[in-house]
Amino acid sequence: MTPFQYQRASDAAEALTLADAGRCRFIGGGTNLVDLMRQNIEAPAALVDVSRMPASIEEEGNGGLVIGAAVRNSTLAAHPVVRARYPMLSRALLAGASAQIRNMATVGGNLLQRTRCSYFYDAAGSNCNKRQPGAGCDALEGFSRNHAILGASEHCIATHPSDMSVALAALDATVHLSGADGTRHVPLVDFHQLPGATPDIETMLRPGELITAVSIAPSAAAAHSRYRKVRDRSSYAFALFSIAAGLDVADGRIRDVRIAFGGVAAKPWRAHRAEDALRCEAPTRDNFLRAAEAELAAANPTEANAFKVELARRTMAAVLGELAGARS
């Protein structure tokens, strides 16, 4: 591990003062960044610890929530308002990792965790454009069972590993950022970037900028929602496919629907085509399957992960069917 400086900040203002736009990184729980440093994939010259920043979960006047970036994943998953109004978010957090990791990991760090692609982690023996721009992508012709089927490019087919981010994408969450130029608010669906020709640029975060909070608004679909994760083993594994879905049905028709996929793209994949196909329609299995097919029409799988297309289709129909059945 490369030697580095370490400083601790008590609030966002102090963190931004301690940081600079060079090789300084913010660190929360460190459950991903420390591993990357040990593997010599990341080598920041300095770390600013933001895990001691105020960690609050505040209700807004409209019933929404503002979640501090330093809130631990375990705290957020157990919060009574989250469990009641945003069950997909609580379930996604509980599906994401072991209890020990949830007790350490923060909301801000969860958003910024990097891919678990084995070629990305193999700094000594594999080519990876995400790790070293221009090096090539060994996953394209390699073992790609866990890789992307949507939004990938000839430069990268890695997937984003966060479960929490999938639920937040479905909930229309907003990411609050602070930096030298002030504050700004970015929709979570725009915060993470698809690879294109620059897979090393993973988010809209600017150098020296800090995630301070995430906000979500209530909705009938959010309150009646689920998260399902399909994986090779029942615990502590990353998703082959996951779905965060919420459904609001009135008078036999779908009034609102929220759907996001995980395990299939370099970012949480908001299924806008599927949602558009379902609004004002009857909540039937045939309609759910047709909507899934509309979303997955753009899929471009490898031979090794082509099974994900049918897996996503069936899982989406099953989860929405359960929500519709529970509502009736």
C-alpha positions, -999 to 999 in steps of 0.1 A, spaced: 0 0 0 13 34 -9 19 57 21 -7 84 26 -17 112 49 -48 110 71 -70 137 86 -104 137 102 -132 162 95 -160 170 119 -183 185 93 -186 192 55 -170 226 57 -139 213 75 -137 183 51 -137 206 21 -111 228 37 -88 198 44 -92 184 9 -79 196 -24 -87 187 -60 -56 165 -64 -51 130 -51 -70 135 -19 -100 112 -12 -128 113 13 -133 81 33 -164 70 52 -165 34 65 -137 24 41 -153 -9 32 -145 -5 -5 -118 21 -7 -94 5 18 -96 -28 -2 -88 -9 -34 -58 7 -17 -46 -26 -5 -48 -40 -40 -29 -9 -53 -58 0 -76 -63 33 -58 -34 53 -43 -46 86 -29 -19 108 -14 -42 118 14 -75 107 30 -100 129 48 -122 109 71 -158 121 69 -173 93 90 -176 116 120 -198 141 102 -233 146 115 -254 115 105 -290 125 106 -322 112 89 -346 141 88 -383 142 78 -394 169 54 -427 187 54 -440 166 25 -432 134 42 -399 128 24 -365 122 39 -331 138 39 -304 112 47 -270 124 57 -241 109 37 -225 96 69 -255 76 80 -246 39 84 -263 14 62 -276 -5 92 -291 26 107 -309 35 75 -322 0 70 -337 -1 105 -352 34 105 -390 31 111 -399 57 84 -377 39 58 -393 6 67 -428 19 65 -426 44 35 -397 30 15 -396 -8 21 -376 -14 -11 -348 7 3 -347 -11 36 -347 -45 19 -320 -35 -6 -297 -24 23 -303 -57 41 -295 -77 9 -263 -58 3 -238 -71 28 -231 -87 61 -242 -70 93 -206 -61 101 -202 -43 68 -236 -26 71 -225 -13 105 -194 3 89 -206 14 54 -220 48 49 -246 61 25 -222 83 6 -196 55 4 -222 31 -9 -230 54 -38 -193 56 -47 -183 19 -44 -166 7 -75 -172 -24 -97 -164 -59 -84 -153 -70 -119 -125 -95 -114 -105 -80 -143 -107 -46 -126 -93 -61 -94 -65 -80 -112 -41 -51 -115 -11 -75 -120 -24 -96 -149 -55 -81 -166 -62 -52 -189 -90 -28 -177 -100 5 -192 -117 15 -160 -85 10 -140 -61 22 -168 -77 41 -196 -66 28 -230 -55 -6 -217 -83 -26 -232 -111 -47 -216 -102 -84 -210 -138 -90 -198 -151 -87 -234 -135 -120 -244 -132 -134 -209 -154 -147 -182 -184 -123 -183 -212 -142 -166 -216 -114 -140 -213 -85 -164 -235 -59 -181 -262 -65 -206 -275 -29 -208 -257 3 -215 -223 -14 -219 -197 -4 -246 -168 -18 -265 -146 -3 -238 -162 -18 -206 -189 -43 -196 -186 -40 -158 -216 -36 -135 -222 -14 -106 -224 -34 -73 -246 -13 -51 -280 -26 -40 -289 6 -21 -284 26 -53 -309 5 -72 -336 13 -47 -327 50 -47 -329 51 -85 -364 38 -84 -373 63 -57 -362 93 -77 -336 102 -51 -315 133 -53 -278 135 -44 -266 166 -25 -231 177 -33 -208 204 -19 -175 216 -33 -153 247 -38 -179 261 -62 -208 257 -38 -236 232 -36 -256 214 -62 -282 187 -65 -281 159 -90 -308 133 -97 -294 99 -87 -303 84 -121 -278 109 -136 -252 107 -109 -236 74 -122 -223 74 -157 -224 47 -184 -190 37 -197 -190 49 -233 -154 56 -243 -144 68 -208 -153 40 -184 -129 54 -158 -153 84 -153 -179 67 -132 -199 96 -116 -207 132 -120 -186 140 -89 -161 168 -95 -126 168 -80 -127 178 -44 -165 175 -42 -183 158 -13 -216 139 -11 -234 155 19 -269 139 17 -295 120 -3 -331 131 -4 -362 110 -14 -399 120 -17 -428 98 -6 -452 82 -31 -479 55 -30 -456 34 -52 -427 38 -29 -448 28 1 -459 -4 -17 -426 -17 -29 -401 -46 -28 -365 -54 -36 -354 -88 -49 -319 -99 -55 -310 -130 -75 -275 -143 -68 -254 -174 -69 -256 -179 -32 -281 -167 -7 -258 -144 13 -229 -120 7 -229 -122 -30 -233 -95 -57 -264 -96 -79 -267 -114 -111 -299 -94 -114 -319 -74 -89 -350 -53 -91 -365 -25 -69 -401 -21 -78 -431 -2 -65 -467 -3 -77 -497 19 -72 -530 5 -85 -564 22 -85 -596 11 -100 -579 -19 -117 -553 2 -135 -517 10 -127 -515 46 -115 -478 47 -108 -450 23 -111 -413 25 -102 -387 0 -115 -349 -1 -114 -325 -29 -122 -292 -39 -106 -265 -63 -118 -271 -55 -155 -253 -22 -161 -225 1 -150 -251 22 -131 -284 15 -114 -307 10 -144 -340 29 -142 -365 10 -164 -383 39 -180 -395 20 -210 -411 -6 -188 -427 20 -166 -441 38 -196 -455 6 -210 -473 -1 -177 -489 32 -167 -527 31 -171 -526 -6 -179 -541 -35 -160 -517 -51 -135 -516 -85 -153 -487 -109 -158 -489 -106 -196 -486 -68 -193 -457 -72 -169 -439 -95 -193 -445 -72 -223 -431 -43 -203 -400 -62 -194 -395 -72 -230 -398 -35 -240 -371 -26 -215 -348 -55 -224 -351 -50 -261 -319 -30 -260 -299 -57 -242 -266 -67 -257 -254 -97 -237 -223 -118 -242 -226 -155 -247 -219 -161 -210 -245 -138 -196 -273 -140 -221 -293 -159 -195 -297 -125 -177 -323 -113 -202 -348 -141 -194 -338 -139 -157 -347 -102 -157 -379 -107 -176 -392 -134 -153 -381 -118 -121 -397 -84 -130 -430 -101 -138 -429 -121 -106 -421 -92 -83 -447 -69 -99 -472 -98 -98 -466 -102 -60 -471 -64 -55 -503 -65 -76 -516 -95 -57 -509 -80 -23 -527 -48 -33 -559 -65 -45 
